[in-house]
Amino acid sequence: MLGWVVMFLVVALIAGILGFTGIMAASAEIAKIIFFIFIILFIISFIVNLFRR
C-alpha cells in the first residue's frame, strides 16, 4: 500500500513540473488518502498483535 502512495506522489510531482495542476492535485489527494488508510491499518494491526501475545 505504501508503494501506491509513492507512485501517486511521483505522478503528482511530474504533473506539477509539467504544469498539469488538476492531475497534480488529484494525485496528491489520492496519495494522502491512501497514506492515512495505511497508517490506520498499521496501528490496528499493531494493537491486535499486542493483544494476541
mmCIF entry with sequence, helices, sheets and N, C-alpha, C, O atoms, coordinates in Angstrom:
data_MODEL
# 
_entry.id   MODEL 
# 
_entity.id                         1 
_entity.type                       polymer 
_entity.pdbx_number_of_molecules   1 
# 
_entity_poly.entity_id                      1 
_entity_poly.type                           'polypeptide(L)' 
_entity_poly.nstd_linkage                   no 
_entity_poly.nstd_monomer                   no 
_entity_poly.pdbx_seq_one_letter_code       MLGWVVMFLVVALIAGILGFTGIMAASAEIAKIIFFIFIILFIISFIVNLFRR 
_entity_poly.pdbx_seq_one_letter_code_can   MLGWVVMFLVVALIAGILGFTGIMAASAEIAKIIFFIFIILFIISFIVNLFRR 
_entity_poly.pdbx_strand_id                 A 
# 
loop_
_entity_poly_seq.entity_id 
_entity_poly_seq.num 
_entity_poly_seq.mon_id 
_entity_poly_seq.hetero 
1 1  MET n 
1 2  LEU n 
1 3  GLY n 
1 4  TRP n 
1 5  VAL n 
1 6  VAL n 
1 7  MET n 
1 8  PHE n 
1 9  LEU n 
1 10 VAL n 
1 11 VAL n 
1 12 ALA n 
1 13 LEU n 
1 14 ILE n 
1 15 ALA n 
1 16 GLY n 
1 17 ILE n 
1 18 LEU n 
1 19 GLY n 
1 20 PHE n 
1 21 THR n 
1 22 GLY n 
1 23 ILE n 
1 24 MET n 
1 25 ALA n 
1 26 ALA n 
1 27 SER n 
1 28 ALA n 
1 29 GLU n 
1 30 ILE n 
1 31 ALA n 
1 32 LYS n 
1 33 ILE n 
1 34 ILE n 
1 35 PHE n 
1 36 PHE n 
1 37 ILE n 
1 38 PHE n 
1 39 ILE n 
1 40 ILE n 
1 41 LEU n 
1 42 PHE n 
1 43 ILE n 
1 44 ILE n 
1 45 SER n 
1 46 PHE n 
1 47 ILE n 
1 48 VAL n 
1 49 ASN n 
1 50 LEU n 
1 51 PHE n 
1 52 ARG n 
1 53 ARG n 
# 
_struct_asym.id          A 
_struct_asym.entity_id   1 
# 
loop_
_struct_conf.conf_type_id 
_struct_conf.id 
_struct_conf.pdbx_PDB_helix_id 
_struct_conf.beg_label_comp_id 
_struct_conf.beg_label_asym_id 
_struct_conf.beg_label_seq_id 
_struct_conf.pdbx_beg_PDB_ins_code 
_struct_conf.end_label_comp_id 
_struct_conf.end_label_asym_id 
_struct_conf.end_label_seq_id 
_struct_conf.pdbx_end_PDB_ins_code 
_struct_conf.beg_auth_comp_id 
_struct_conf.beg_auth_asym_id 
_struct_conf.beg_auth_seq_id 
_struct_conf.end_auth_comp_id 
_struct_conf.end_auth_asym_id 
_struct_conf.end_auth_seq_id 
_struct_conf.pdbx_PDB_helix_class 
_struct_conf.details 
_struct_conf.pdbx_PDB_helix_length 
HELX_P HELX_P1 AA1 LEU A 2  ? LEU A 18 ? LEU A 2  LEU A 18 1 ? 17 
HELX_P HELX_P2 AA2 THR A 21 ? ARG A 52 ? THR A 21 ARG A 52 1 ? 32 
# 
_struct_conf_type.id          HELX_P 
_struct_conf_type.criteria    ? 
_struct_conf_type.reference   ? 
# 
loop_
_atom_site.group_PDB 
_atom_site.id 
_atom_site.type_symbol 
_atom_site.label_atom_id 
_atom_site.label_alt_id 
_atom_site.label_comp_id 
_atom_site.label_asym_id 
_atom_site.label_entity_id 
_atom_site.label_seq_id 
_atom_site.pdbx_PDB_ins_code 
_atom_site.Cartn_x 
_atom_site.Cartn_y 
_atom_site.Cartn_z 
_atom_site.occupancy 
_atom_site.B_iso_or_equiv 
_atom_site.pdbx_formal_charge 
_atom_site.auth_seq_id 
_atom_site.auth_comp_id 
_atom_site.auth_asym_id 
_atom_site.auth_atom_id 
_atom_site.pdbx_PDB_model_num 
ATOM 1   N N  . MET A 1 1  ? 0.826  -1.185  0.000   1.00 0.00 ? 1  MET A N  1 
ATOM 2   C CA . MET A 1 1  ? 0.000  0.000   0.000   1.00 0.00 ? 1  MET A CA 1 
ATOM 3   C C  . MET A 1 1  ? 0.876  1.256   0.000   1.00 0.00 ? 1  MET A C  1 
ATOM 4   O O  . MET A 1 1  ? 0.525  2.275   -0.593  1.00 0.00 ? 1  MET A O  1 
ATOM 5   N N  . LEU A 1 2  ? 2.003  1.160   0.667   1.00 0.00 ? 2  LEU A N  1 
ATOM 6   C CA . LEU A 1 2  ? 2.898  2.309   0.683   1.00 0.00 ? 2  LEU A CA 1 
ATOM 7   C C  . LEU A 1 2  ? 3.497  2.547   -0.702  1.00 0.00 ? 2  LEU A C  1 
ATOM 8   O O  . LEU A 1 2  ? 3.862  3.673   -1.043  1.00 0.00 ? 2  LEU A O  1 
ATOM 9   N N  . GLY A 1 3  ? 3.595  1.493   -1.487  1.00 0.00 ? 3  GLY A N  1 
ATOM 10  C CA . GLY A 1 3  ? 4.069  1.643   -2.867  1.00 0.00 ? 3  GLY A CA 1 
ATOM 11  C C  . GLY A 1 3  ? 3.116  2.482   -3.701  1.00 0.00 ? 3  GLY A C  1 
ATOM 12  O O  . GLY A 1 3  ? 3.552  3.257   -4.553  1.00 0.00 ? 3  GLY A O  1 
ATOM 13  N N  . TRP A 1 4  ? 1.809  2.333   -3.462  1.00 0.00 ? 4  TRP A N  1 
ATOM 14  C CA . TRP A 1 4  ? 0.817  3.133   -4.169  1.00 0.00 ? 4  TRP A CA 1 
ATOM 15  C C  . TRP A 1 4  ? 0.964  4.609   -3.806  1.00 0.00 ? 4  TRP A C  1 
ATOM 16  O O  . TRP A 1 4  ? 0.829  5.481   -4.664  1.00 0.00 ? 4  TRP A O  1 
ATOM 17  N N  . VAL A 1 5  ? 1.242  4.882   -2.532  1.00 0.00 ? 5  VAL A N  1 
ATOM 18  C CA . VAL A 1 5  ? 1.423  6.264   -2.100  1.00 0.00 ? 5  VAL A CA 1 
ATOM 19  C C  . VAL A 1 5  ? 2.601  6.893   -2.833  1.00 0.00 ? 5  VAL A C  1 
ATOM 20  O O  . VAL A 1 5  ? 2.506  8.014   -3.332  1.00 0.00 ? 5  VAL A O  1 
ATOM 21  N N  . VAL A 1 6  ? 3.706  6.164   -2.893  1.00 0.00 ? 6  VAL A N  1 
ATOM 22  C CA . VAL A 1 6  ? 4.892  6.682   -3.571  1.00 0.00 ? 6  VAL A CA 1 
ATOM 23  C C  . VAL A 1 6  ? 4.601  6.904   -5.053  1.00 0.00 ? 6  VAL A C  1 
ATOM 24  O O  . VAL A 1 6  ? 5.023  7.909   -5.625  1.00 0.00 ? 6  VAL A O  1 
ATOM 25  N N  . MET A 1 7  ? 3.884  5.974   -5.673  1.00 0.00 ? 7  MET A N  1 
ATOM 26  C CA . MET A 1 7  ? 3.567  6.106   -7.088  1.00 0.00 ? 7  MET A CA 1 
ATOM 27  C C  . MET A 1 7  ? 2.716  7.357   -7.349  1.00 0.00 ? 7  MET A C  1 
ATOM 28  O O  . MET A 1 7  ? 2.995  8.117   -8.276  1.00 0.00 ? 7  MET A O  1 
ATOM 29  N N  . PHE A 1 8  ? 1.682  7.567   -6.531  1.00 0.00 ? 8  PHE A N  1 
ATOM 30  C CA . PHE A 1 8  ? 0.835  8.741   -6.727  1.00 0.00 ? 8  PHE A CA 1 
ATOM 31  C C  . PHE A 1 8  ? 1.592  10.035  -6.436  1.00 0.00 ? 8  PHE A C  1 
ATOM 32  O O  . PHE A 1 8  ? 1.338  11.055  -7.078  1.00 0.00 ? 8  PHE A O  1 
ATOM 33  N N  . LEU A 1 9  ? 2.520  10.007  -5.472  1.00 0.00 ? 9  LEU A N  1 
ATOM 34  C CA . LEU A 1 9  ? 3.320  11.197  -5.213  1.00 0.00 ? 9  LEU A CA 1 
ATOM 35  C C  . LEU A 1 9  ? 4.243  11.515  -6.383  1.00 0.00 ? 9  LEU A C  1 
ATOM 36  O O  . LEU A 1 9  ? 4.435  12.683  -6.724  1.00 0.00 ? 9  LEU A O  1 
ATOM 37  N N  . VAL A 1 10 ? 4.808  10.497  -6.992  1.00 0.00 ? 10 VAL A N  1 
ATOM 38  C CA . VAL A 1 10 ? 5.662  10.712  -8.158  1.00 0.00 ? 10 VAL A CA 1 
ATOM 39  C C  . VAL A 1 10 ? 4.839  11.265  -9.320  1.00 0.00 ? 10 VAL A C  1 
ATOM 40  O O  . VAL A 1 10 ? 5.287  12.172  -10.021 1.00 0.00 ? 10 VAL A O  1 
ATOM 41  N N  . VAL A 1 11 ? 3.651  10.729  -9.525  1.00 0.00 ? 11 VAL A N  1 
ATOM 42  C CA . VAL A 1 11 ? 2.765  11.240  -10.580 1.00 0.00 ? 11 VAL A CA 1 
ATOM 43  C C  . VAL A 1 11 ? 2.419  12.698  -10.304 1.00 0.00 ? 11 VAL A C  1 
ATOM 44  O O  . VAL A 1 11 ? 2.397  13.521  -11.219 1.00 0.00 ? 11 VAL A O  1 
ATOM 45  N N  . ALA A 1 12 ? 2.146  13.016  -9.029  1.00 0.00 ? 12 ALA A N  1 
ATOM 46  C CA . ALA A 1 12 ? 1.808  14.399  -8.681  1.00 0.00 ? 12 ALA A CA 1 
ATOM 47  C C  . ALA A 1 12 ? 2.996  15.330  -8.915  1.00 0.00 ? 12 ALA A C  1 
ATOM 48  O O  . ALA A 1 12 ? 2.822  16.446  -9.403  1.00 0.00 ? 12 ALA A O  1 
ATOM 49  N N  . LEU A 1 13 ? 4.199  14.876  -8.570  1.00 0.00 ? 13 LEU A N  1 
ATOM 50  C CA . LEU A 1 13 ? 5.377  15.720  -8.795  1.00 0.00 ? 13 LEU A CA 1 
ATOM 51  C C  . LEU A 1 13 ? 5.636  15.955  -10.271 1.00 0.00 ? 13 LEU A C  1 
ATOM 52  O O  . LEU A 1 13 ? 5.922  17.078  -10.685 1.00 0.00 ? 13 LEU A O  1 
ATOM 53  N N  . ILE A 1 14 ? 5.536  14.899  -11.066 1.00 0.00 ? 14 ILE A N  1 
ATOM 54  C CA . ILE A 1 14 ? 5.762  15.038  -12.507 1.00 0.00 ? 14 ILE A CA 1 
ATOM 55  C C  . ILE A 1 14 ? 4.689  15.928  -13.135 1.00 0.00 ? 14 ILE A C  1 
ATOM 56  O O  . ILE A 1 14 ? 4.994  16.770  -13.980 1.00 0.00 ? 14 ILE A O  1 
ATOM 57  N N  . ALA A 1 15 ? 3.439  15.742  -12.724 1.00 0.00 ? 15 ALA A N  1 
ATOM 58  C CA . ALA A 1 15 ? 2.358  16.576  -13.260 1.00 0.00 ? 15 ALA A CA 1 
ATOM 59  C C  . ALA A 1 15 ? 2.544  18.033  -12.852 1.00 0.00 ? 15 ALA A C  1 
ATOM 60  O O  . ALA A 1 15 ? 2.252  18.943  -13.628 1.00 0.00 ? 15 ALA A O  1 
ATOM 61  N N  . GLY A 1 16 ? 3.031  18.250  -11.629 1.00 0.00 ? 16 GLY A N  1 
ATOM 62  C CA . GLY A 1 16 ? 3.273  19.620  -11.190 1.00 0.00 ? 16 GLY A CA 1 
ATOM 63  C C  . GLY A 1 16 ? 4.388  20.282  -11.969 1.00 0.00 ? 16 GLY A C  1 
ATOM 64  O O  . GLY A 1 16 ? 4.302  21.463  -12.303 1.00 0.00 ? 16 GLY A O  1 
ATOM 65  N N  . ILE A 1 17 ? 5.432  19.528  -12.258 1.00 0.00 ? 17 ILE A N  1 
ATOM 66  C CA . ILE A 1 17 ? 6.552  20.078  -13.035 1.00 0.00 ? 17 ILE A CA 1 
ATOM 67  C C  . ILE A 1 17 ? 6.106  20.420  -14.455 1.00 0.00 ? 17 ILE A C  1 
ATOM 68  O O  . ILE A 1 17 ? 6.517  21.434  -15.019 1.00 0.00 ? 17 ILE A O  1 
ATOM 69  N N  . LEU A 1 18 ? 5.262  19.563  -15.024 1.00 0.00 ? 18 LEU A N  1 
ATOM 70  C CA . LEU A 1 18 ? 4.813  19.783  -16.398 1.00 0.00 ? 18 LEU A CA 1 
ATOM 71  C C  . LEU A 1 18 ? 3.664  20.782  -16.495 1.00 0.00 ? 18 LEU A C  1 
ATOM 72  O O  . LEU A 1 18 ? 3.296  21.184  -17.599 1.00 0.00 ? 18 LEU A O  1 
ATOM 73  N N  . GLY A 1 19 ? 3.089  21.190  -15.362 1.00 0.00 ? 19 GLY A N  1 
ATOM 74  C CA . GLY A 1 19 ? 2.044  22.207  -15.381 1.00 0.00 ? 19 GLY A CA 1 
ATOM 75  C C  . GLY A 1 19 ? 0.630  21.680  -15.390 1.00 0.00 ? 19 GLY A C  1 
ATOM 76  O O  . GLY A 1 19 ? -0.305 22.459  -15.569 1.00 0.00 ? 19 GLY A O  1 
ATOM 77  N N  . PHE A 1 20 ? 0.437  20.395  -15.206 1.00 0.00 ? 20 PHE A N  1 
ATOM 78  C CA . PHE A 1 20 ? -0.904 19.828  -15.151 1.00 0.00 ? 20 PHE A CA 1 
ATOM 79  C C  . PHE A 1 20 ? -1.396 19.889  -13.708 1.00 0.00 ? 20 PHE A C  1 
ATOM 80  O O  . PHE A 1 20 ? -1.304 18.908  -12.969 1.00 0.00 ? 20 PHE A O  1 
ATOM 81  N N  . THR A 1 21 ? -1.915 21.044  -13.317 1.00 0.00 ? 21 THR A N  1 
ATOM 82  C CA . THR A 1 21 ? -2.251 21.243  -11.900 1.00 0.00 ? 21 THR A CA 1 
ATOM 83  C C  . THR A 1 21 ? -3.442 20.413  -11.456 1.00 0.00 ? 21 THR A C  1 
ATOM 84  O O  . THR A 1 21 ? -3.503 20.012  -10.294 1.00 0.00 ? 21 THR A O  1 
ATOM 85  N N  . GLY A 1 22 ? -4.379 20.146  -12.334 1.00 0.00 ? 22 GLY A N  1 
ATOM 86  C CA . GLY A 1 22 ? -5.542 19.331  -11.968 1.00 0.00 ? 22 GLY A CA 1 
ATOM 87  C C  . GLY A 1 22 ? -5.145 17.903  -11.640 1.00 0.00 ? 22 GLY A C  1 
ATOM 88  O O  . GLY A 1 22 ? -5.587 17.333  -10.642 1.00 0.00 ? 22 GLY A O  1 
ATOM 89  N N  . ILE A 1 23 ? -4.304 17.335  -12.494 1.00 0.00 ? 23 ILE A N  1 
ATOM 90  C CA . ILE A 1 23 ? -3.821 15.969  -12.260 1.00 0.00 ? 23 ILE A CA 1 
ATOM 91  C C  . ILE A 1 23 ? -2.937 15.937  -11.026 1.00 0.00 ? 23 ILE A C  1 
ATOM 92  O O  . ILE A 1 23 ? -2.973 14.978  -10.255 1.00 0.00 ? 23 ILE A O  1 
ATOM 93  N N  . MET A 1 24 ? -2.142 16.987  -10.838 1.00 0.00 ? 24 MET A N  1 
ATOM 94  C CA . MET A 1 24 ? -1.260 17.051  -9.676  1.00 0.00 ? 24 MET A CA 1 
ATOM 95  C C  . MET A 1 24 ? -2.074 17.067  -8.383  1.00 0.00 ? 24 MET A C  1 
ATOM 96  O O  . MET A 1 24 ? -1.753 16.345  -7.440  1.00 0.00 ? 24 MET A O  1 
ATOM 97  N N  . ALA A 1 25 ? -3.106 17.871  -8.337  1.00 0.00 ? 25 ALA A N  1 
ATOM 98  C CA . ALA A 1 25 ? -3.922 17.973  -7.125  1.00 0.00 ? 25 ALA A CA 1 
ATOM 99  C C  . ALA A 1 25 ? -4.648 16.667  -6.843  1.00 0.00 ? 25 ALA A C  1 
ATOM 100 O O  . ALA A 1 25 ? -4.726 16.237  -5.692  1.00 0.00 ? 25 ALA A O  1 
ATOM 101 N N  . ALA A 1 26 ? -5.175 16.037  -7.879  1.00 0.00 ? 26 ALA A N  1 
ATOM 102 C CA . ALA A 1 26 ? -5.889 14.780  -7.691  1.00 0.00 ? 26 ALA A CA 1 
ATOM 103 C C  . ALA A 1 26 ? -4.952 13.677  -7.213  1.00 0.00 ? 26 ALA A C  1 
ATOM 104 O O  . ALA A 1 26 ? -5.298 12.918  -6.307  1.00 0.00 ? 26 ALA A O  1 
ATOM 105 N N  . SER A 1 27 ? -3.779 13.583  -7.808  1.00 0.00 ? 27 SER A N  1 
ATOM 106 C CA . SER A 1 27 ? -2.814 12.559  -7.414  1.00 0.00 ? 27 SER A CA 1 
ATOM 107 C C  . SER A 1 27 ? -2.324 12.772  -5.988  1.00 0.00 ? 27 SER A C  1 
ATOM 108 O O  . SER A 1 27 ? -2.171 11.813  -5.231  1.00 0.00 ? 27 SER A O  1 
ATOM 109 N N  . ALA A 1 28 ? -2.083 14.008  -5.626  1.00 0.00 ? 28 ALA A N  1 
ATOM 110 C CA . ALA A 1 28 ? -1.628 14.298  -4.266  1.00 0.00 ? 28 ALA A CA 1 
ATOM 111 C C  . ALA A 1 28 ? -2.713 13.955  -3.259  1.00 0.00 ? 28 ALA A C  1 
ATOM 112 O O  . ALA A 1 28 ? -2.416 13.436  -2.183  1.00 0.00 ? 28 ALA A O  1 
ATOM 113 N N  . GLU A 1 29 ? -3.956 14.237  -3.590  1.00 0.00 ? 29 GLU A N  1 
ATOM 114 C CA . GLU A 1 29 ? -5.064 13.931  -2.679  1.00 0.00 ? 29 GLU A CA 1 
ATOM 115 C C  . GLU A 1 29 ? -5.240 12.419  -2.523  1.00 0.00 ? 29 GLU A C  1 
ATOM 116 O O  . GLU A 1 29 ? -5.464 11.934  -1.415  1.00 0.00 ? 29 GLU A O  1 
ATOM 117 N N  . ILE A 1 30 ? -5.139 11.680  -3.617  1.00 0.00 ? 30 ILE A N  1 
ATOM 118 C CA . ILE A 1 30 ? -5.240 10.215  -3.545  1.00 0.00 ? 30 ILE A CA 1 
ATOM 119 C C  . ILE A 1 30 ? -4.098 9.652   -2.708  1.00 0.00 ? 30 ILE A C  1 
ATOM 120 O O  . ILE A 1 30 ? -4.305 8.750   -1.897  1.00 0.00 ? 30 ILE A O  1 
ATOM 121 N N  . ALA A 1 31 ? -2.902 10.180  -2.904  1.00 0.00 ? 31 ALA A N  1 
ATOM 122 C CA . ALA A 1 31 ? -1.752 9.718   -2.122  1.00 0.00 ? 31 ALA A CA 1 
ATOM 123 C C  . ALA A 1 31 ? -1.961 9.981   -0.637  1.00 0.00 ? 31 ALA A C  1 
ATOM 124 O O  . ALA A 1 31 ? -1.615 9.147   0.199   1.00 0.00 ? 31 ALA A O  1 
ATOM 125 N N  . LYS A 1 32 ? -2.527 11.141  -0.309  1.00 0.00 ? 32 LYS A N  1 
ATOM 126 C CA . LYS A 1 32 ? -2.787 11.468  1.087   1.00 0.00 ? 32 LYS A CA 1 
ATOM 127 C C  . LYS A 1 32 ? -3.801 10.509  1.708   1.00 0.00 ? 32 LYS A C  1 
ATOM 128 O O  . LYS A 1 32 ? -3.608 10.040  2.830   1.00 0.00 ? 32 LYS A O  1 
ATOM 129 N N  . ILE A 1 33 ? -4.863 10.223  0.991   1.00 0.00 ? 33 ILE A N  1 
ATOM 130 C CA . ILE A 1 33 ? -5.911 9.324   1.492   1.00 0.00 ? 33 ILE A CA 1 
ATOM 131 C C  . ILE A 1 33 ? -5.355 7.924   1.703   1.00 0.00 ? 33 ILE A C  1 
ATOM 132 O O  . ILE A 1 33 ? -5.592 7.313   2.745   1.00 0.00 ? 33 ILE A O  1 
ATOM 133 N N  . ILE A 1 34 ? -4.616 7.409   0.724   1.00 0.00 ? 34 ILE A N  1 
ATOM 134 C CA . ILE A 1 34 ? -4.044 6.063   0.849   1.00 0.00 ? 34 ILE A CA 1 
ATOM 135 C C  . ILE A 1 34 ? -3.043 6.009   1.992   1.00 0.00 ? 34 ILE A C  1 
ATOM 136 O O  . ILE A 1 34 ? -2.968 5.003   2.698   1.00 0.00 ? 34 ILE A O  1 
ATOM 137 N N  . PHE A 1 35 ? -2.267 7.082   2.187   1.00 0.00 ? 35 PHE A N  1 
ATOM 138 C CA . PHE A 1 35 ? -1.304 7.119   3.284   1.00 0.00 ? 35 PHE A CA 1 
ATOM 139 C C  . PHE A 1 35 ? -2.012 7.039   4.638   1.00 0.00 ? 35 PHE A C  1 
ATOM 140 O O  . PHE A 1 35 ? -1.574 6.302   5.522   1.00 0.00 ? 35 PHE A O  1 
ATOM 141 N N  . PHE A 1 36 ? -3.096 7.788   4.803   1.00 0.00 ? 36 PHE A N  1 
ATOM 142 C CA . PHE A 1 36 ? -3.819 7.751   6.073   1.00 0.00 ? 36 PHE A CA 1 
ATOM 143 C C  . PHE A 1 36 ? -4.483 6.400   6.303   1.00 0.00 ? 36 PHE A C  1 
ATOM 144 O O  . PHE A 1 36 ? -4.549 5.934   7.440   1.00 0.00 ? 36 PHE A O  1 
ATOM 145 N N  . ILE A 1 37 ? -4.976 5.763   5.243   1.00 0.00 ? 37 ILE A N  1 
ATOM 146 C CA . ILE A 1 37 ? -5.522 4.411   5.374   1.00 0.00 ? 37 ILE A CA 1 
ATOM 147 C C  . ILE A 1 37 ? -4.423 3.454   5.811   1.00 0.00 ? 37 ILE A C  1 
ATOM 148 O O  . ILE A 1 37 ? -4.651 2.595   6.663   1.00 0.00 ? 37 ILE A O  1 
ATOM 149 N N  . PHE A 1 38 ? -3.225 3.596   5.232   1.00 0.00 ? 38 PHE A N  1 
ATOM 150 C CA . PHE A 1 38 ? -2.091 2.763   5.612   1.00 0.00 ? 38 PHE A CA 1 
ATOM 151 C C  . PHE A 1 38 ? -1.749 2.949   7.088   1.00 0.00 ? 38 PHE A C  1 
ATOM 152 O O  . PHE A 1 38 ? -1.520 1.969   7.797   1.00 0.00 ? 38 PHE A O  1 
ATOM 153 N N  . ILE A 1 39 ? -1.711 4.189   7.556   1.00 0.00 ? 39 ILE A N  1 
ATOM 154 C CA . ILE A 1 39 ? -1.381 4.455   8.954   1.00 0.00 ? 39 ILE A CA 1 
ATOM 155 C C  . ILE A 1 39 ? -2.424 3.842   9.881   1.00 0.00 ? 39 ILE A C  1 
ATOM 156 O O  . ILE A 1 39 ? -2.065 3.246   10.896  1.00 0.00 ? 39 ILE A O  1 
ATOM 157 N N  . ILE A 1 40 ? -3.697 3.975   9.557   1.00 0.00 ? 40 ILE A N  1 
ATOM 158 C CA . ILE A 1 40 ? -4.764 3.411   10.391  1.00 0.00 ? 40 ILE A CA 1 
ATOM 159 C C  . ILE A 1 40 ? -4.667 1.898   10.435  1.00 0.00 ? 40 ILE A C  1 
ATOM 160 O O  . ILE A 1 40 ? -4.773 1.302   11.507  1.00 0.00 ? 40 ILE A O  1 
ATOM 161 N N  . LEU A 1 41 ? -4.466 1.265   9.281   1.00 0.00 ? 41 LEU A N  1 
ATOM 162 C CA . LEU A 1 41 ? -4.349 -0.200  9.260   1.00 0.00 ? 41 LEU A CA 1 
ATOM 163 C C  . LEU A 1 41 ? -3.101 -0.670  10.006  1.00 0.00 ? 41 LEU A C  1 
ATOM 164 O O  . LEU A 1 41 ? -3.125 -1.718  10.650  1.00 0.00 ? 41 LEU A O  1 
ATOM 165 N N  . PHE A 1 42 ? -2.012 0.094   9.925   1.00 0.00 ? 42 PHE A N  1 
ATOM 166 C CA . PHE A 1 42 ? -0.799 -0.253  10.655  1.00 0.00 ? 42 PHE A CA 1 
ATOM 167 C C  . PHE A 1 42 ? -1.037 -0.195  12.164  1.00 0.00 ? 42 PHE A C  1 
ATOM 168 O O  . PHE A 1 42 ? -0.612 -1.093  12.891  1.00 0.00 ? 42 PHE A O  1 
ATOM 169 N N  . ILE A 1 43 ? -1.699 0.834   12.631  1.00 0.00 ? 43 ILE A N  1 
ATOM 170 C CA . ILE A 1 43 ? -1.976 0.965   14.065  1.00 0.00 ? 43 ILE A CA 1 
ATOM 171 C C  . ILE A 1 43 ? -2.892 -0.148  14.540  1.00 0.00 ? 43 ILE A C  1 
ATOM 172 O O  . ILE A 1 43 ? -2.675 -0.712  15.613  1.00 0.00 ? 43 ILE A O  1 
ATOM 173 N N  . ILE A 1 44 ? -3.913 -0.474  13.756  1.00 0.00 ? 44 ILE A N  1 
ATOM 174 C CA . ILE A 1 44 ? -4.831 -1.554  14.127  1.00 0.00 ? 44 ILE A CA 1 
ATOM 175 C C  . ILE A 1 44 ? -4.097 -2.886  14.198  1.00 0.00 ? 44 ILE A C  1 
ATOM 176 O O  . ILE A 1 44 ? -4.284 -3.645  15.149  1.00 0.00 ? 44 ILE A O  1 
ATOM 177 N N  . SER A 1 45 ? -3.271 -3.177  13.210  1.00 0.00 ? 45 SER A N  1 
ATOM 178 C CA . SER A 1 45 ? -2.543 -4.448  13.230  1.00 0.00 ? 45 SER A CA 1 
ATOM 179 C C  . SER A 1 45 ? -1.536 -4.497  14.372  1.00 0.00 ? 45 SER A C  1 
ATOM 180 O O  . SER A 1 45 ? -1.300 -5.566  14.934  1.00 0.00 ? 45 SER A O  1 
ATOM 181 N N  . PHE A 1 46 ? -0.939 -3.364  14.725  1.00 0.00 ? 46 PHE A N  1 
ATOM 182 C CA . PHE A 1 46 ? -0.005 -3.311  15.847  1.00 0.00 ? 46 PHE A CA 1 
ATOM 183 C C  . PHE A 1 46 ? -0.726 -3.597  17.159  1.00 0.00 ? 46 PHE A C  1 
ATOM 184 O O  . PHE A 1 46 ? -0.224 -4.350  17.993  1.00 0.00 ? 46 PHE A O  1 
ATOM 185 N N  . ILE A 1 47 ? -1.911 -2.994  17.347  1.00 0.00 ? 47 ILE A N  1 
ATOM 186 C CA . ILE A 1 47 ? -2.677 -3.218  18.575  1.00 0.00 ? 47 ILE A CA 1 
ATOM 187 C C  . ILE A 1 47 ? -3.156 -4.663  18.667  1.00 0.00 ? 47 ILE A C  1 
ATOM 188 O O  . ILE A 1 47 ? -3.086 -5.271  19.735  1.00 0.00 ? 47 ILE A O  1 
ATOM 189 N N  . VAL A 1 48 ? -3.640 -5.216  17.561  1.00 0.00 ? 48 VAL A N  1 
ATOM 190 C CA . VAL A 1 48 ? -4.088 -6.610  17.549  1.00 0.00 ? 48 VAL A CA 1 
ATOM 191 C C  . VAL A 1 48 ? -2.926 -7.535  17.871  1.00 0.00 ? 48 VAL A C  1 
ATOM 192 O O  . VAL A 1 48 ? -3.098 -8.513  18.600  1.00 0.00 ? 48 VAL A O  1 
ATOM 193 N N  . ASN A 1 49 ? -1.760 -7.245  17.345  1.00 0.00 ? 49 ASN A N  1 
ATOM 194 C CA . ASN A 1 49 ? -0.577 -8.067  17.596  1.00 0.00 ? 49 ASN A CA 1 
ATOM 195 C C  . ASN A 1 49 ? -0.172 -7.994  19.074  1.00 0.00 ? 49 ASN A C  1 
ATOM 196 O O  . ASN A 1 49 ? 0.291  -8.991  19.627  1.00 0.00 ? 49 ASN A O  1 
ATOM 197 N N  . LEU A 1 50 ? -0.333 -6.867  19.705  1.00 0.00 ? 50 LEU A N  1 
ATOM 198 C CA . LEU A 1 50 ? -0.010 -6.734  21.127  1.00 0.00 ? 50 LEU A CA 1 
ATOM 199 C C  . LEU A 1 50 ? -0.938 -7.585  21.987  1.00 0.00 ? 50 LEU A C  1 
ATOM 200 O O  . LEU A 1 50 ? -0.491 -8.226  22.938  1.00 0.00 ? 50 LEU A O  1 
ATOM 201 N N  . PHE A 1 51 ? -2.230 -7.593  21.655  1.00 0.00 ? 51 PHE A N  1 
ATOM 202 C CA . PHE A 1 51 ? -3.191 -8.358  22.439  1.00 0.00 ? 51 PHE A CA 1 
ATOM 203 C C  . PHE A 1 51 ? -3.120 -9.855  22.162  1.00 0.00 ? 51 PHE A C  1 
ATOM 204 O O  . PHE A 1 51 ? -3.515 -10.663 23.004  1.00 0.00 ? 51 PHE A O  1 
ATOM 205 N N  . ARG A 1 52 ? -2.625 -10.224 21.005  1.00 0.00 ? 52 ARG A N  1 
ATOM 206 C CA . ARG A 1 52 ? -2.545 -11.622 20.636  1.00 0.00 ? 52 ARG A CA 1 
ATOM 207 C C  . ARG A 1 52 ? -1.472 -12.348 21.437  1.00 0.00 ? 52 ARG A C  1 
ATOM 208 O O  . ARG A 1 52 ? -1.587 -13.553 21.658  1.00 0.00 ? 52 ARG A O  1 
ATOM 209 N N  . ARG A 1 53 ? -0.448 -11.656 21.869  1.00 0.00 ? 53 ARG A N  1 
ATOM 210 C CA . ARG A 1 53 ? 0.638  -12.265 22.617  1.00 0.00 ? 53 ARG A CA 1 
ATOM 211 C C  . ARG A 1 53 ? 0.213  -12.433 24.009  1.00 0.00 ? 53 ARG A C  1 
ATOM 212 O O  . ARG A 1 53 ? 0.979  -12.934 24.832  1.00 0.00 ? 53 ARG A O  1 
# 
